[in-house]
Amino acid sequence: MHKFLSYSFVAIGLMLFKLFFGAGNLIFPVFLGQNAGWNVPWATIGFLITGVGLPLLGIVAMCYSGSRNLQELAGRVHPLYGLIFTVALYLTIGPCFAIPRTGTVTYEMAIVPFISPAMHDTVLYGFAFIYFAICWWFSMTPSKLVYRIGKIATPAFLFFLAILIIRSLLLPMGDWQAPGSAYATPTLALFQGVLDGYNTLDALASLVFGILVVQAVRQYGASTETDIALATLRSGLVASFWMAVIYIFLCNIGASSVSVIGIQENGAPVLAKAAYFYFGQFGSLLLAAIVFLACITTSIGLVSSCAAYFSELLPGISHTMWVTVFSVVSFLVALFGLTTIIVAAIPVLMFLYPLTVALILLTFLDHLFHSRRLVYGITTLFTFIPALYDGLHTAKMDLGPIDLWMKSIPLNQFGLTWIPFFAAGFIISCILAACIPDRIREDGQKEI
């Protein structure tokens, strides 16, 4: 076995962990814990399924597929679909939502507690400029991400976070309380945890970060398909392990905080008040360091990934120019504030998520239907229906009788209507593929 496979996958795994783990990953688990109460173990399991399991599957799927990039993988449905889906995903997890969100979340949790309300807007402009200037600088040299993030920022981040977690274990804030209505029973808590895991957006990002992992694996010496696959899986498991451990402890912090600070509007004030409870003013500074490290490294990874894709899509524009464009756009979007960004982007995310998971699943099932485009196309079309519905429904559009029909679909009560649609599309398309012979073009590629 190559020496790389024995050692360097740990550094790449830590890099991947920090690319995934942004401030949103800190906020959502503690908020889940607050609402799940004594059903928090079940909710945590659900959260781990989608918050950790799906991102790992996405990373492995990119390696397993053998595709050069996400567009090539999504192009198995149709080349035009591959282009549109990939552009939409990159823009969503890039400058239109995820990148600006990292800056505004950092500002809300690390800066706002130290300034007066009258200064919020003015300070936001200055902070956002400095934040995205730093992001631009590090994103100019993405080849050094493994060293800068995996070997420096990640250990520092884990150290700061460990201080808060250990303190919470030694001195719990209080006992677990009664769960909220969405978590009232173990079953409801489990499925609500699955939905809560979607909020991390890591399954979307995994199809982007997977390319970085494969490239890093090759850069450090893995050459054969077996070595690359093994190193990618090991790196993914390292990242998944740390994510799971931290999520479990954060869920516990949220569950034990209610008796002291009450139910909060979101996870940000939960962490802020927990940090202050344990360490006073120093706790606020500690939280600021945690949030900044969590957010800036995620921003760097997203800007670098988006720039790499668009410079390949439009080679006339350099990687440096794309880094600059995305940093500037992210800065401008961040000026609208965190609430506006979230409200505007959630319908798009609800639309893209089922399509992303469907693509991951089809990638692993590919050998069962011999890569037939017919199966990719029909299954994706079936999944598109509930995905579009979820997007429009989240946007508060009145869909009349369609709402009533969708409520009759199995798993609708758990927010997972896309699963029966996916299953139906997959079964129907496989039957059709078995009945319709392949047509081979002159270039040797399958048409159907």
Secondary structure as GFF3:
##gff-version 3
##sequence-region A 1 448
A	DSSP	alpha_helix	3	20	.	.	.	ID=ss1
A	DSSP	alpha_helix	23	36	.	.	.	ID=ss2
A	DSSP	three_ten_helix	37	39	.	.	.	ID=ss3
A	DSSP	alpha_helix	40	48	.	.	.	ID=ss4
A	DSSP	pi_helix	49	53	.	.	.	ID=ss5
A	DSSP	alpha_helix	54	65	.	.	.	ID=ss6
A	DSSP	alpha_helix	70	74	.	.	.	ID=ss7
A	DSSP	alpha_helix	79	93	.	.	.	ID=ss8
A	DSSP	alpha_helix	98	106	.	.	.	ID=ss9
A	DSSP	pi_helix	107	111	.	.	.	ID=ss10
A	DSSP	three_ten_helix	112	114	.	.	.	ID=ss11
A	DSSP	three_ten_helix	117	119	.	.	.	ID=ss12
A	DSSP	alpha_helix	120	139	.	.	.	ID=ss13
A	DSSP	three_ten_helix	142	144	.	.	.	ID=ss14
A	DSSP	alpha_helix	145	145	.	.	.	ID=ss15
A	DSSP	pi_helix	146	153	.	.	.	ID=ss16
A	DSSP	alpha_helix	154	170	.	.	.	ID=ss17
A	DSSP	three_ten_helix	181	183	.	.	.	ID=ss18
A	DSSP	alpha_helix	186	198	.	.	.	ID=ss19
A	DSSP	alpha_helix	202	219	.	.	.	ID=ss20
A	DSSP	alpha_helix	225	261	.	.	.	ID=ss21
A	DSSP	alpha_helix	267	279	.	.	.	ID=ss22
A	DSSP	alpha_helix	281	313	.	.	.	ID=ss23
A	DSSP	alpha_helix	319	334	.	.	.	ID=ss24
A	DSSP	alpha_helix	338	365	.	.	.	ID=ss25
A	DSSP	three_ten_helix	366	368	.	.	.	ID=ss26
A	DSSP	alpha_helix	373	394	.	.	.	ID=ss27
A	DSSP	alpha_helix	401	407	.	.	.	ID=ss28
A	DSSP	three_ten_helix	412	414	.	.	.	ID=ss29
A	DSSP	alpha_helix	418	435	.	.	.	ID=ss30
###
